[in-house]
Amino acid sequence: MDDQILVINCGSSSVKMAIFSEQGEQLHSALAERLGQSGARLVPDQGEPVALADNAGHREALETSIRWFRDQGYLDAPVAIGHRVVHGGEAFHGAALLDERVIQAIEECSSLAPLHNPVNLAGIEAARELYPGVPQVAVFDTAFHQTLPRHAWLYPVPRRFYDDWGVRRYGFHGTSHQYMAEQAADRLGKTVAQTSIISTHLGNGCSITAIRNGESVDTSMGLTPLEGLVMGTRSGDVDPGLFDFLAGKGIEADETHRLLNRESGLLGLSGTTSDMRNLLREADAGNQDCQDAFEVFCFRLARYIGAMMVSLETLDALVFTGGIGENSDRVRARTLEHLILPGFVMDETANRDHGRDTNGRIDAPESRFAILVIPTREEAVIAREAATVAAERARDKNMSN
C-alpha cells in the first residue's frame, strides 16, 4: 500500500476524515455526523452508513472510522496525519508539527473559538493515542490571514486590548480561501501571485476574503468566527450595543454569546432551520420568516462583496464556494442582483448548471468581472501541508543522525 496521509476535520457535531496519497489524490473519505445526538452514524463515501452509539462523541467516531477504513483495506499506517484547527491566534503563520507546546497554544486560543478548538483538540488527542509514532500536523484556519495589513486587523478599541489580550481580527476558513486563490489562478491562466479575487465561502459557517496577488488582505470574520456574514446559526455582524440592551432585559453575557453562536443566523431568522435547502423549500411554500432569512443572507453577502473591493487594486474574479456557494444557484443569483452597479452580470444558464460545462464560469459576456463557482477541497490543502511538514521533520531527523 502506498504512503498515505490521513486528514481529520472535527466539527462541533461531526468528524470528516479523508485518506490521501502523497501525490495529493483523495482515495477515500467518511463523515461521522450527529455526534452527541441520537442517530449518530458514520457515512463513508463507499458502502452503507454505519450506526454509532447514541450520543457518540468524537473519540468513538474517530475510532470507528479508522476501524472501518482498516477493515475495508483502505488504511494501513499513515505517514502523517493532518488536523484542521480553527484558531491559531498570532502564534502560527503556517502549519505546525504537533507537540506539547503547540497543543498548549491551541488550548489558549479555545476561548476565541469555543465551538471549534475544543473539538479540534479532542480529535488531536484521540489520533495521537491511536497513532503515537506518526507525525501529526495542525493546519490553522487563521494562518492564511496573517498577511492582513495592520489597518485591516486592528479594532478601534483601546490599544491595551490588543497589547494585553491579543484582541484583533484574525480571519478563518483560510485553507478554503487559499485553495480558491490557487484554483482561480489556474482557471484564469495566471500565477497565484498575479491573481486577485474575492472569495466567498458559504456553508454553515460563512466568510468572505479579499485576496490581492495571492495574499489575504481583508476578511469578514474577526477575533472569533462570529463576526461577518449571516451563517447557519451564527448572527454575523450585530450592533455591539445589543449586549447592553439584552443585559437590561435580564440576559447575561454568556447567554447572549450562546444565542448569537447557536440560535441566530438562518435559524434565528427563520425560526425553523439553519439549512439553506430546507429554508428555501419553506420559503417557496409561503413561509415569510424563511423568505426574510434568505433575503437578509443574500443582501448581507452582496454588501460585503462590495466592501471587499476597497481592498483590491484589480479584480480578476468573484468566487463562490462551500456547500451553499457551490450548490445554491438561487443564493448566487439573488446576491448578484444586488451587484449590478459594480458591474457583475450572471449567465443564468451557466449559473443553474453551477458552471459545470464552463470551467466554473457563470458570468455573462458583458460582465465587468469573471464569476466562478469552485468546489472547495480544504482536506486536500490540509493533506498537502501535513505531508510537507512531516517530510521536513524526517529530513531534520536524518540530518541529526
N, C-alpha and C positions, 0 to 999 in steps of 0.2 A: 504494500500500500504506500502510495506516495506521501511525502510530508504534508501535513495538514495544519491549518490554522483554525482554531475554534473561536468563534465570536459570541459573546454573551451580552445581551442588552436587557437589563432588568428595568421594567417599568413599575408603576405603583401597584398594578394588579396583573402583571404579565411578565413573562420571560421569553424573549426572542433568542433563538440560538441558530447559528449557521456555521457550516463547515466549508472552508475554502481551501483550494490548492495553494501552494506557494506562488503560483503564477497569477493568483487573484481570481480564479474561476470559482463561483459558488457551486458546491457539489450537492449539498443537502441543507434543509432548514426545518425548523419546527417552532411552533408558538404554543407556550403554555399560557392559558388565559383563565380569567375569572378567579384568580388566586385570592384566597381569603374569603371566598363566597361558595355557596352551593353550586354544583355543576362545573367545578374546576375540571379542566381537561387539557390534554396535550394534542395539538393538531399538527401532524407532520405534513411536509409538502407531498409526500407519497404515502399512501396507506390510509387506514381508518383512524379516527380520533381515539385516543386512549384516555379513559376516565381516571381522574385523580381523586384522592380522598376529599370529601367536603372540607372547605376551609384550608386546603393545602397551601403551604407557604412557598417562598422562593426556593428554599433548600430542597424540599421534596420535589418541586417541579424540575429543578436542575438535575437532581439525581435520577429522576425518572426519564428525563430527556436523554441524558448521557447513556443510561442503560438501554434505552430504545435504540439509539444510534449504534451502540456496540452490538446489540442482538441482530440488527439488520446488516452488520458487517460494514457499516459506513464510517466508523470511527475507531481508530486504534489509540495510540498515544500522540496527541498533537505536539508539534514542535514549539508552539506558542499559543497563548490564549489572550485575546483582546477583550477588554471590558469597556463599554461605554460608561463614562462618568459625566454627569451633567455639569457640576460646578467645580472648577479648579481655582477660583479666585485669581489672584495675581501670581500665585506660586508656580503656575505651569503655563509655559508658552508653547508646549508641544506634548507629545505622548511621553509617558514616563514608566520605567520599569517599576513594578510594584515591590515595595519593601515596607518595613515598619514606618519609616519616615514619611513615605508617600501616603500610606494609609492614614496616618495621623493627620496629615494636611487635608485629606479628603474629609475626614471626620470634622475638622474645624470649619469646613465650608458647609456642613449639613444644615445649619440654621438658615443659610441663604437659599437652599433648595430642599425644603423639608419633605416634598413629595418624591424626591428623586435620589439624593445622595445616600440616605439610609438604606434604600433597597439596592442601590448600586453596590454598597458595601456588603450587603447580605450575599449578593452574588459572588463578590470577590472572595469573601470568607469561605463560602462553600466550595468554590472552584479550587482554592489553594489547598483545602483539605483533601479534595478528590485527586488533585494532580500536584503534589508537593514539589516535585522536581522539575516542573515545566515553567519556563519563564512566562510571567503574566504581566500584561501591559495595560495601563489606564490610558484611554483616549478621551480627551475632555471636550465637551461641547463649547466651552469658553475659549479654548486655545486659539482658534481661528480669528477671534475678535481682538486679540492682543495688539493688532495693528491699528486699532481705532485711534484717531488723533485725540489729544487731550480735550479739545473743545467738544468732542462727541461723547466722552465718557465722564466728564466732571458734572456733578449735580450742583445746582445753585443753592446749596445749603452751607451752613458754617463749615469752614475748611477743616476744622478739627474732626468732623465726622469721617472724612477720608483719612486724615493723618493718623487718627487713633483707631479707627474701626474698619477702614477699607471700604467705606460707603462710596460707591461709584457704579457706573454702568459697565456690565461685563458682557452681555450678549450670550445667546445659546443657539442650539441647532447648528453649531459650527461645522460638524462633519458633513451635514447635508448641504449647507451653503458652499462649502469648499468644493464638494462634488459638482454642484451646479456650475460653478465657475469653470471647472475643468471640462465638463460636458458641453457647456455653451460655447466655449472657445473652439472645441473640436468641431462642433456642428457649423460654426460660422467661419471656419478656416483660419483661425487666429491662434496665436500662442496665448496661454493664460495671462502672461504679463502684458499682453496687448488688449485684454478683454475687460470691459466694464459693463456690469449688468445690475439689475435689481432682481434679487432672488426672493421669492415668496414661498415659504414652507408652511403649508396649510394642512393640519391634521387635527387631532385632539388638542395638541399644542400648536400654536401658530407664531411665526415670526417672519420678519422681512429684513433684508440686509442689502445695503448699497455696497457693491464690490467694484473698486476702481483699480484697474490694471492688476487684477488678480488678488487684491487685498481688501479686507473688510474695512470700511471707513465710516459706516453708520449702521445701526441696527435697532430694532424695536424693543427687544427685551432688555432689561436693565440690571439692577442689583440682584434681582431674582427673576425666575421665569414667569412672573405675574404681569409685568409691565408690557404694554404694547397693544397688539391686536386682540379682538374678541376671539375667545377659544372655546373648546368644548364645555369645560366647567369653570374656566378662569375668566375673570372680568376683562383683563387688559386694563387700559388707562381709565382711571376714575379720578374725580376731584379728591385730593388728599384730605380736604375738609370733611369728607364722608366719615372718617374715623371719629372726629369730634361730634358730628351730628348723631351718629349711631350711639356713641357713648352717652349722649344726652337722652337717648331712648332706652338706656339700660343695657346696651350690648357692648361687652368689653372687647378689648383689642384682639385677644386671641380668638374670640368667636367671629369677629369681623374678618380676621385673617382666614379662618376656615371657610366662611361664607364666600369670600372673594376667590378662593382657590378651588373649592369643591362644589359650590351651588350657584355659581354665576355663569357668565358667558352664554352660550346657546341654551344650556339647561335652565339657567335663571330666567332668561328672556321668554323661552317657550313654555316653561313650567312642566315640560314632559320629557325632553330628550336632549342629549348632548351630541347625538349622531346626525350629521347633515342629511344622510339619506332618509332617515325616519322623519326628520324635521320637514323636508321638502314634501314627503307624502302627506303629512298632516297639513301643511300649508296649502297644498293642492286641494285638500278636502274641505278647505274653508276656515282652518284654524287661524284666527287673526294673530294670536301670540306667536305662532310659528312663522307667519308671514313677516311679522315685525323682526323676529330674530334673524331671518335671512337677510332682510334689508339692512339692518344695522351691521351685520357681519360684512356685507359687501361694501357698504359705504365707508366703514372704518378702514377696510383694506385699501380701497381706492384713495382715500385721503393720505394714508401712509405711503402709497406708491408715489403720489405727487410730492410728498415731503422728502422722500429719498433722493429725488432728482437734484435737490440742492447740494448734495454731497458729491455729485459727479460732474466731470467736465464734458464727457460724451457718454452716450448710452447705446450699447450695442444690442441689448435685448432685455425685455421683461420676461422673467422665467417663473412658471408655476410648477410646484412640486408638492410632495406629501399626499396623503390619502385623498384629501379634498381637492387640492390643487391639480392632481393628476387625473381625477375621475369625475369631477363635477363640472360639466360644461356650462351648467346654469350659473354657478358661482363665478366662473370666469367671464361669462357673457354679461352678467349684471354688473360686475365690478368694472369692466371695460366701458360700459355705458356711461359711467361717471367720469371717464378719462378722455372724452372727446377733445377738450381744449388742448391738452398736451400733445394730441396727435395719434393716439393709439386707435387703430381700426382693425377689427377682428374679421376673419373669414368664417362665416357661420358654418359652412360645410366642414371645413378643417377642424373647427372647434368641436362640433358634435362628434367627430371621429377621434378627438383627443390628439390630433396631429400625427396619427399612426402612419398615414400614407405620405406625409410631407416632411419627414425627418424632424418631427416635433413642431414645425412651424404652423401657427394658426393665425398669423397676421395677413390682412388683405394687402394687395399690391400698393394701395395708396397709404398704408400705414407709415407714419413717420419712423417708427421703430419696429424691429423684429419682436415677435411674441412667441415664446417657446413653451411647450409642455414637455418636461423631462422627468421620468420616474427617478426617485431618489434611491440611492444604494448606500445608505450610511454604513451598513455592515461591511461593505466592500472596502470603504475607507478605513474602518477600524482594523480589518484584517491586514491591509497594506501597512498601516502604522505599526501594528503588533509585530509583523514579520520583520520590518526594518529595525525596530528596537531590539528584538531577540537576536537578529544577526549581528548587530553592533556588540551586544553582550557576549556572544560567542567569540567574536574577534578579539575583544578585550581579554577574555579568559585565556585564549590561545597565546596571545602576546605575553601574558604574565607568567605562563608556564615555561 
